[in-house]
Amino acid sequence: MLDTQTAIRVTRPRGFKRGGRREQLSFRIFRWVVLVVLTVFTAVPLYVMVTSSIKPLADVQAGFEWWPSTITFEPFIEMWTTVPLAMYFLNSLVVSASATVMSVIIAIFASYALSRYRFRGRGAFSGVVLSTQMFPGVLFLLPLFLIFVNIDRAAGFTFLYQTWLGLIVTYLTFTLPFSIWMLASYMDGIPRDLDEAAKVDGTTALGALFRVILPAARPGIIAVAVYSFMSAWGEILFASQMTNSVTRTLAVGLQAYATETNVYWNQIMAASLVVSVPIVVGFLILQRYLVAGLTAGAVK
């Protein structure tokens, strides 16, 4: 009678290890090829942006050179005076931060109710929230414009159209639904025993939310906040129609570097690098929580 090792040796196909190693080696090669292609695809435009930002305007408008013949940092200084970039930066920061805070606060309570309570209309509400992500933003542009104009006309003064408040409300229309859906999925993964244990200790439902659920849902909350801020920071469709010369954001304000007589390409590249700093720094600091939150929501 053959022992176990002999049986395995007999039934195993010849060249099994060799084929497995060959398959593993081919997968590694394919993975490295994909990584190299993606790296080049990402690094080359970034390199062109950086080198163009430290060139004189005449060199940028001339033939492209991989290495600048003259290096200057004047575009990083002149970009603040060519257009009111500081005002655009402040507008984007206020609008994006306000929309993020409001989206997170509302999403926390809404997602907690969806995750922990069963009520009439719960399925319909979840379906409506999720279905809003199916439609492009341009469909909401004209209705929001008419709503804001009519409300301002009825109130007798402008407080929604072409204002910070109107733009914040506009951004909530696409950041809030996704935030609710994602946080509800994340909270579904938190055991209900934690809620019951907190209630046994004498806390209320809100007490359980703030003392137990929110600390456990920190990665999901951070992921929602990062998503909301990034979506509001780089949004251009609504900002181009819902703002004026005073409330204009960075995404729209960068177009001012292109005038009727000239296009300041070096200043555009320099300004693009500067406005990307908050997003890049925030992502590097919170990437651990962002990946954990997005992964948990996707698995659910």
C-alpha positions, 0 to 999 in steps of 0.5 A: 500500500502506497503511503501518502507522500508516494500517492501525491508524487504519483498523482501529481502531473509531471512538470507541475512545479516547473509550470507553476514557477513559469506561470508565476514568473510570467505573472511577475513580468506582466505585473512589472510591465503594467506598473512601468507603463502606468508609471510612465503614463503618470510621470511624463505629464507631471515632468512636463508640468514641472519643467514648463513651470520653471521655464521662461514663457518664450522657451515654453512657446518655442519647441519642446525640450526635455530639459530647460535651457534656462531655469527661472522661478519667476512664474511662481511669483508672477502667477499671483499678480497675473490673476487674483489667484489668492482670492480663487484659492480662498474661494475654493478652500472655503467652499470645499471645506464647508461642503465636506464638513456638511456632507460628513455631518449629514451623512453620519446621521443618515447612514446611522439611521439606514444601518441601524433602523428599519423604517417604512421607505428605507429601501426607497430612500436607499434606492433614490440616494444610489440612483443619483450617481447614475445621472451626469451633473449637467442634468442638474445644472439648469434646475439648480440655476432656476431654483436659485434664481427664483429663491433669490427673486422671492427673497429680494436679495441674492444669497444663493446664485453666484455665492459661496452658499449656493455653490456649497449647496450645489456640491452637496447634491453629488457629494452627499448621496455617495457619502451616505451610501458609503458610510451606511455600507461601512456601518453595516460592517460594525457589529450591532453588539457594540450598540447593545453593550453601550445601551446596557451601560445606560447610554442613548442611541445618540450616545452609542453613535458618538461613543462607539460607532464613530470611533469604529467608523473613523476610516470610513468617515475619513474616506468620505471626507477626502472624497467630498473635498477632492470632488469639490476642489476640482469641480468645474461644471457648476463652478463655471456657471454658479460663480462670478468674478468674486466667488470664482474658484481655482478650477475656473480661475486658471482659465484667466491665464489665457487672455486674448493676446497671450497664454501664460503657459508657464504660470498655468503650470506653476499654478496647477502645481500649487493648487495640487498641493492640498490634495496631494498632502492630504492624500499622503497623510490620510491614505491609510484611512482612505484605503481602509474605508474604500475597501470596506465599503466596496466589499460590503 
